[in-house]
């Protein structure tokens, strides 16, 4: 039987936390990133990618990190996302700030580069005096070595401190995730908050979509082959019901590229893409999604293909779980646009709140 994502997480955490002492900081951060991705934790994923990729002076603009920020905004709202992103960026800057000779600049290298630099500096620092030289040459070599060590010792302390801070941050994240899973919290707070927002919004805007998502969740929990297939098809029903509520079937339209797009009942993916496109300039979140409309179309197709598997073949647990999670994520994205453009106020629920 295929492992569930929960099983995978427990296995990864057990291995990493049991053997962390022998892992490099890079390996520990890579493991933490894998956990964040499996857990759909966009906030942790964003700062761990920065640690592993390095901090660009022009800012964190990689497509992966931009997508993390967009997902976080869909889950918790733009304002709250900015607060959370600001907090993790400030923490990252603090980890990478180690003043040396009055220089308080941030070390922006990737953690792998920092570790390589540390090893190279250590090699220079520990370079021994060549044996067999004359007393005068040995004395001069000793003086030069002392000068070199006077320079490299502070560098080693600075580099080692930064590496240790990053290592501790990755380790602390793994410990926190393990603690949450042991307590039965299988998803991060951001995911729980996002799902609460989606469910509250769908109750008003698209009750049929909410019913389909609830059915998908129930089927996923049952876990047998037939239930997993039904979970996937329920996700497809939820997506279509949301499309019907946000952009009902209509006459064909001509898009920005001059291509005629069918907007009938069957082509609900077209309708959702056009819904986002038509709300550019009216919604911050629509602008975010529309900035890469091709990615949105690909997401819709991939999710639709995954959901459609339930009709034709056996669906593995991991795929059914991913299908439900990404249906929630897609709904959150679209419902944020709806909230900003239609004035549909939905009280933001907090995990565990009433």
C-alpha positions as CSV (number, residue, x, y, z in Angstrom):
1,X,0.0,0.0,0.0
2,X,1.4,3.4,-1.0
3,X,2.6,5.6,1.9
4,X,0.4,8.6,2.7
5,X,2.0,12.1,3.0
6,X,1.6,11.8,6.7
7,X,3.6,8.6,6.7
8,X,6.3,10.1,4.6
9,X,6.5,13.1,6.9
10,X,6.9,10.9,9.9
11,X,9.6,8.9,8.3
12,X,11.6,12.0,7.1
13,X,11.3,13.6,10.5
14,X,12.3,10.5,12.4
15,X,15.4,10.1,10.2
16,X,16.4,13.8,10.3
17,X,15.9,14.4,14.0
18,X,17.6,11.1,14.8
19,X,20.7,11.8,12.7
20,X,20.8,15.6,12.5
21,X,24.2,15.7,14.3
22,X,25.9,14.1,11.4
23,X,24.1,16.3,8.7
24,X,25.6,19.5,7.3
25,X,23.5,22.7,7.6
26,X,22.7,22.4,3.8
27,X,21.4,18.8,4.3
28,X,19.3,19.8,7.3
29,X,17.9,22.8,5.4
30,X,17.1,20.6,2.3
31,X,15.3,18.1,4.5
32,X,13.3,21.0,6.2
33,X,12.4,22.3,2.7
34,X,11.2,18.8,1.6
35,X,9.0,18.7,4.8
36,X,7.6,22.2,4.0
37,X,6.8,21.3,0.4
38,X,5.1,18.0,1.4
39,X,3.2,19.8,4.1
40,X,2.1,22.6,1.8
41,X,3.6,25.2,4.1
42,X,4.3,28.2,1.8
43,X,5.8,30.5,4.5
44,X,8.4,27.9,5.6
45,X,9.1,27.0,2.0
46,X,9.8,30.6,1.1
47,X,12.5,31.2,3.8
48,X,14.1,27.8,3.4
49,X,14.4,28.4,-0.4
50,X,16.1,31.7,0.4
51,X,18.5,30.0,2.8
52,X,19.3,27.3,0.2
53,X,19.4,29.6,-2.9
54,X,20.9,32.7,-1.3
55,X,19.5,36.2,-0.8
56,X,19.7,38.3,-4.0
57,X,20.3,42.0,-3.5
58,X,17.5,42.7,-5.8
59,X,15.1,40.9,-3.5
60,X,13.5,37.5,-3.4
61,X,12.0,37.4,-6.9
62,X,12.5,33.7,-8.0
63,X,9.3,32.2,-9.5
64,X,9.2,29.6,-6.7
65,X,9.3,32.2,-3.9
66,X,6.9,34.5,-5.7
67,X,4.5,31.5,-6.0
68,X,4.9,30.8,-2.2
69,X,4.0,34.4,-1.4
70,X,1.0,34.2,-3.8
71,X,-0.2,31.0,-2.1
72,X,0.2,32.5,1.3
73,X,-1.8,35.5,0.3
74,X,-4.6,33.2,-1.0
75,X,-4.7,31.4,2.3
76,X,-4.5,34.2,4.9
77,X,-5.2,37.4,2.9
78,X,-2.8,39.9,1.4
79,X,-2.4,42.1,4.5
80,X,-1.7,39.1,6.8
81,X,0.6,37.5,4.3
82,X,2.7,40.7,4.2
83,X,3.0,40.7,7.9
84,X,4.1,37.0,8.0
85,X,6.5,37.4,5.1
86,X,8.1,40.5,6.7
87,X,8.6,38.6,9.9
88,X,10.4,35.7,8.3
89,X,12.6,38.0,6.2
90,X,13.6,40.0,9.3
91,X,14.4,36.7,11.0
92,X,16.5,35.6,8.0
93,X,18.4,38.9,8.0
94,X,19.1,38.6,11.7
95,X,20.5,35.1,11.2
96,X,22.8,36.3,8.4
97,X,24.1,39.4,10.2
98,X,27.3,38.9,12.1
99,X,29.3,42.2,12.4
100,X,33.0,42.0,11.5
101,X,35.3,44.9,12.0
102,X,32.3,47.3,12.1
103,X,30.8,45.8,8.9
104,X,27.1,44.9,9.6
105,X,26.3,43.7,6.1
106,X,24.1,40.7,5.5
107,X,25.8,37.6,4.2
108,X,23.7,36.7,1.2
109,X,25.3,33.5,-0.1
110,X,23.5,30.2,-0.2
111,X,24.0,28.0,2.8
112,X,26.1,25.6,0.6
113,X,28.3,28.5,-0.5
114,X,28.7,29.6,3.1
115,X,29.7,26.1,4.2
116,X,32.2,25.8,1.3
117,X,33.7,29.2,2.2
118,X,34.0,28.2,5.9
119,X,35.9,25.0,4.9
120,X,38.2,27.0,2.6
121,X,38.9,29.6,5.3
122,X,39.5,26.8,7.8
123,X,42.0,25.2,5.5
124,X,43.9,28.5,5.2
125,X,43.8,29.0,8.9
126,X,45.1,25.6,9.7
127,X,47.8,25.5,7.1
128,X,50.9,24.2,8.9
129,X,54.4,25.4,8.7
130,X,56.5,23.4,6.3
131,X,58.9,21.3,8.3
132,X,62.7,21.2,7.5
133,X,63.1,24.9,6.8
134,X,66.0,26.9,8.2
135,X,65.4,28.6,11.5
136,X,65.1,32.0,9.9
137,X,62.6,30.7,7.3
138,X,60.6,28.9,10.0
139,X,60.5,32.1,12.0
140,X,59.2,34.1,9.0
141,X,56.7,31.5,8.2
142,X,55.5,31.5,11.8
143,X,55.0,35.3,11.6
144,X,53.1,35.0,8.4
145,X,51.0,32.3,9.8
146,X,50.1,34.4,12.8
147,X,49.1,37.3,10.6
148,X,47.0,34.9,8.5
149,X,45.3,33.5,11.6
150,X,44.6,37.0,12.9
151,X,42.6,37.7,9.7
152,X,41.0,34.3,9.3
153,X,40.0,33.7,12.9
154,X,37.3,36.4,12.9
155,X,36.1,35.2,9.5
156,X,35.7,31.7,10.8
157,X,33.8,32.9,13.8
158,X,31.5,35.0,11.6
159,X,30.9,32.2,9.1
160,X,30.5,29.5,11.7
161,X,28.0,31.6,13.7
162,X,25.8,32.2,10.6
163,X,25.9,28.6,9.6
164,X,25.0,27.5,13.1
165,X,22.0,29.9,13.2
166,X,20.7,28.6,9.9
167,X,21.2,25.1,11.1
168,X,19.3,25.8,14.3
169,X,16.4,27.4,12.4
170,X,16.0,24.4,10.1
171,X,16.2,22.0,13.1
172,X,13.7,24.0,15.1
173,X,11.3,23.9,12.2
174,X,11.6,20.1,12.0
175,X,11.0,19.8,15.7
176,X,7.9,22.1,15.6
177,X,6.4,20.1,12.7
178,X,7.0,16.8,14.6
179,X,5.4,18.3,17.6
180,X,2.3,19.4,15.6
181,X,1.9,16.0,14.0
182,X,2.2,14.2,17.3
183,X,-0.6,16.4,18.6
184,X,-2.7,15.6,15.7
185,X,-2.2,18.9,13.7
186,X,-1.6,17.4,10.3
187,X,-1.7,20.7,8.4
188,X,0.1,24.0,9.2
189,X,-1.9,26.9,10.7
190,X,-1.9,28.7,7.3
191,X,-3.5,25.8,5.6
192,X,-6.1,25.4,8.3
193,X,-6.8,29.2,8.2
194,X,-7.1,29.0,4.4
195,X,-9.5,26.1,4.5
196,X,-11.7,27.8,7.0
197,X,-11.8,30.9,4.7
198,X,-12.7,28.7,1.7
199,X,-15.4,26.8,3.5
200,X,-17.0,30.0,5.0
201,X,-16.9,31.7,1.6
202,X,-18.3,28.7,-0.3
203,X,-21.2,28.4,2.1
204,X,-22.3,31.8,0.8
205,X,-21.1,31.9,-2.8
206,X,-21.1,28.3,-4.0
207,X,-22.8,25.8,-1.6
208,X,-22.6,23.0,-4.2
209,X,-18.8,23.4,-4.4
210,X,-18.6,23.3,-0.6
211,X,-20.7,20.1,-0.6
212,X,-18.4,18.5,-3.1
213,X,-15.3,19.5,-1.2
214,X,-16.8,18.1,2.0
215,X,-17.5,14.9,0.2
216,X,-13.9,14.8,-1.1
217,X,-12.6,15.2,2.4
218,X,-14.8,12.4,3.8
219,X,-13.8,10.0,1.0
220,X,-10.2,10.8,1.5
221,X,-10.4,10.0,5.2
222,X,-12.0,6.6,4.4
223,X,-8.9,5.7,2.3
224,X,-10.1,2.6,0.3
225,X,-9.7,2.4,-3.4
226,X,-13.2,3.3,-4.4
227,X,-13.3,6.2,-1.9
228,X,-10.1,7.7,-3.2
229,X,-11.5,7.7,-6.7
230,X,-14.6,9.4,-5.5
231,X,-12.5,12.0,-3.7
232,X,-10.9,12.9,-6.9
233,X,-14.1,13.2,-8.9
234,X,-15.6,15.3,-6.1
235,X,-12.8,17.7,-6.5
236,X,-13.7,18.1,-10.1
237,X,-17.3,18.7,-9.2
238,X,-16.2,21.4,-6.7
239,X,-14.1,23.2,-9.3
240,X,-16.9,23.3,-11.8
241,X,-19.5,24.4,-9.2
242,X,-17.1,27.3,-8.3
243,X,-16.8,28.2,-11.9
244,X,-20.6,28.2,-12.3
245,X,-20.9,30.6,-9.4
246,X,-18.1,33.0,-10.3
247,X,-18.4,33.0,-14.1
248,X,-21.6,31.3,-15.4
249,X,-21.7,29.8,-18.9
250,X,-21.9,32.5,-21.6
251,X,-21.2,33.2,-25.2
252,X,-17.6,32.7,-26.6
253,X,-15.2,35.6,-26.0
254,X,-12.0,36.7,-27.8
255,X,-9.1,36.9,-25.4
256,X,-6.1,39.3,-25.3
257,X,-4.3,37.3,-27.9
258,X,-7.2,37.4,-30.4
259,X,-8.1,33.7,-29.7
260,X,-11.8,32.7,-29.4
261,X,-12.4,30.9,-26.2
262,X,-15.5,28.8,-25.6
263,X,-17.4,29.7,-22.4
264,X,-20.1,27.1,-22.3
265,X,-21.0,24.7,-19.4
266,X,-18.3,22.2,-20.3
267,X,-15.4,24.6,-20.6
268,X,-15.3,25.7,-17.0
269,X,-11.5,26.0,-17.0
270,X,-11.8,28.7,-19.7
271,X,-14.4,30.5,-17.6
272,X,-12.2,30.5,-14.5
273,X,-9.2,31.9,-16.4
274,X,-11.4,34.6,-18.0
275,X,-12.8,35.4,-14.5
276,X,-9.3,36.2,-13.3
277,X,-8.4,38.0,-16.5
278,X,-11.5,40.2,-16.4
279,X,-10.8,41.3,-12.8
280,X,-7.3,42.7,-13.5
281,X,-7.1,46.2,-12.0
282,X,-10.0,45.6,-9.7
283,X,-8.3,43.1,-7.3
284,X,-4.7,42.8,-6.0
285,X,-5.1,39.1,-6.0
286,X,-6.4,39.0,-9.5
287,X,-3.4,41.0,-10.6
288,X,-1.1,38.5,-8.9
289,X,-2.8,35.6,-10.7
290,X,-3.1,37.4,-14.0
291,X,0.6,38.3,-14.0
292,X,1.2,34.7,-15.0
293,X,-2.0,33.6,-16.5
294,X,-0.4,30.7,-18.3
295,X,0.6,29.2,-14.9
296,X,-3.0,29.5,-13.8
297,X,-4.2,27.7,-16.9
298,X,-1.6,24.9,-16.3
299,X,-2.6,24.6,-12.7
300,X,-6.3,24.2,-13.7
301,X,-5.5,21.6,-16.4
302,X,-3.2,19.6,-14.1
303,X,-5.8,19.6,-11.3
304,X,-8.5,18.7,-13.7
305,X,-6.5,15.9,-15.1
306,X,-5.8,14.6,-11.6
307,X,-9.4,14.9,-10.6
308,X,-10.5,13.1,-13.8
309,X,-8.4,10.1,-13.0
310,X,-11.0,9.1,-10.5
311,X,-13.5,8.4,-13.3
312,X,-11.1,6.1,-15.2
313,X,-8.6,4.4,-12.9
314,X,-7.3,3.8,-9.5
315,X,-6.1,6.9,-7.6
316,X,-3.1,6.5,-5.2
317,X,-3.5,8.0,-1.8
318,X,-0.8,10.6,-2.4
319,X,-2.6,11.8,-5.6
320,X,-6.0,12.0,-3.9
321,X,-4.5,13.9,-1.0
322,X,-2.8,16.3,-3.4
323,X,-6.0,16.8,-5.4
324,X,-8.0,17.8,-2.3
325,X,-5.3,20.1,-1.1
326,X,-4.8,21.9,-4.4
327,X,-8.5,22.2,-4.9
328,X,-8.7,24.1,-1.6
329,X,-5.7,26.2,-2.8
330,X,-7.3,27.0,-6.1
331,X,-10.6,27.9,-4.4
332,X,-8.8,30.2,-2.0
333,X,-7.1,32.0,-4.9
334,X,-10.4,32.6,-6.7
335,X,-12.4,33.5,-3.6
336,X,-9.8,36.1,-2.6
337,X,-10.5,37.7,-6.0
338,X,-14.2,37.5,-5.4
339,X,-13.9,39.0,-1.9
340,X,-11.9,42.0,-3.3
341,X,-14.2,42.7,-6.3
342,X,-17.7,41.7,-5.1
343,X,-17.7,43.0,-1.6
344,X,-18.6,39.5,-0.3
345,X,-17.4,39.8,3.3
346,X,-16.4,36.6,4.9
347,X,-15.2,36.6,8.5
348,X,-11.7,35.2,8.6
349,X,-11.7,32.2,10.8
350,X,-8.7,31.2,12.8
351,X,-7.6,27.6,13.3
352,X,-9.3,26.2,16.3
353,X,-11.5,29.2,16.7
354,X,-15.2,29.4,16.7
